[in-house]
């Protein structure tokens, strides 16, 4: 219920790289995930994306590049 229309709202990508959170040991807007893999796993499960291991790996590498 984070959006006006009630759909799931993802955090902005810039929130992945909040240096204060990363230095405290986490990714995502609130630092709750220890790795980018954990972030991808969260979205894969929550949004039922059914990503393959290769797709997850590719997505992680993409996120590292931006």
C-alpha positions in Angstrom: 0.0 0.0 0.0 2.9 2.4 -0.7 1.4 3.9 -3.9 -1.8 5.8 -4.5 -3.3 3.0 -6.6 -2.5 0.3 -4.0 0.1 -1.5 -6.2 3.6 -2.5 -5.0 6.0 0.4 -5.4 9.7 -0.4 -5.8 12.3 1.7 -4.3 14.2 4.0 -6.7 17.4 2.4 -8.0 19.5 5.2 -6.4 18.4 3.8 -3.1 20.5 0.7 -3.7 23.6 2.8 -3.5 22.9 4.7 -0.3 26.5 4.7 1.0 25.4 5.1 4.7 23.4 1.9 4.4 26.1 0.0 2.5 28.8 0.9 5.1 26.4 -0.4 7.8 26.1 -3.7 5.9 23.1 -3.4 3.7 21.5 -2.6 0.4 18.0 -1.3 -0.5 16.5 2.0 0.8 16.6 0.8 4.5 19.7 -1.4 4.4 17.7 -4.6 5.1 19.5 -6.8 2.5 23.1 -7.9 2.9 23.8 -8.4 -0.8 22.5 -7.4 -4.2 21.6 -11.1 -4.6 19.3 -10.8 -1.6 17.6 -7.7 -3.2 17.1 -9.7 -6.4 15.8 -12.7 -4.5 13.2 -10.4 -2.7 11.8 -9.0 -5.9 11.9 -12.4 -7.7 9.8 -13.9 -4.9 7.5 -10.9 -4.2 6.7 -10.1 -7.8 6.7 -13.8 -8.9 9.2 -13.1 -11.7 10.4 -16.7 -11.8 13.9 -15.6 -12.9 16.5 -18.3 -13.7 19.8 -18.3 -11.9 21.4 -16.9 -15.1 18.9 -14.1 -15.2 19.5 -13.3 -11.5 23.2 -13.2 -12.1 22.8 -11.0 -15.2 20.6 -8.6 -13.2 23.1 -8.4 -10.3 25.9 -7.6 -12.8 23.7 -5.0 -14.4 22.9 -3.3 -11.1 26.6 -3.2 -10.3 27.2 -1.4 -13.5 24.8 1.5 -13.0 
